[in-house]
Amino acid sequence: MRISQRTLRRIIAEEIAKAGNRKRIVEGSKSFPLKVTPEYINRLIREEYEAFQNERRIVEARRRRRLAEARRRKLAESRRRRRKETVYYY
């Protein structure tokens, strides 16, 4: 599930408000509680941001590759047309 930056900030703010003055927010199950600290949240945010940037770089590279291939095809097609249109007289 993708979460927007705005939604993530809202969720974090709600959790911090619920926690009050406690240092940690505990989530998970009774048998396996997950201790969420501000450092942990920051690390998660950093990881998600890096993944987002990486995906954006990949998308941009694909777009540039498609444009370059389209230019190459267009140039090759114009060269082929020129060859067909060339008439030699002997």
KASULCOR-V101448 format. One record per residue. RES is the residue in one letter. BURIAL is I if it has 24 or more other C-alpha atoms within 12 Angstrom, else O. Layout:
{{RES,BURIAL} {RES,BURIAL}}
//
This chain:
{{M,O} {R,O} {I,O} {S,O} {Q,O} {R,O} {T,O} {L,O} {R,O} {R,O} {I,O} {I,I} {A,O} {E,O} {E,O} {I,O} {A,O} {K,O} {A,O} {G,O} {N,O} {R,O} {K,O} {R,O} {I,I} {V,O} {E,O} {G,O} {S,O} {K,O} {S,O} {F,O} {P,O} {L,O} {K,O} {V,O} {T,O} {P,O} {E,O} {Y,O} {I,O} {N,O} {R,O} {L,O} {I,O} {R,O} {E,O} {E,O} {Y,O} {E,O} {A,O} {F,O} {Q,O} {N,O} {E,O} {R,O} {R,O} {I,O} {V,O} {E,O} {A,O} {R,O} {R,O} {R,O} {R,O} {R,O} {L,O} {A,O} {E,O} {A,O} {R,O} {R,O} {R,O} {K,O} {L,O} {A,O} {E,O} {S,O} {R,O} {R,O} {R,O} {R,O} {R,O} {K,O} {E,O} {T,O} {V,O} {Y,O} {Y,O} {Y,O}}
//
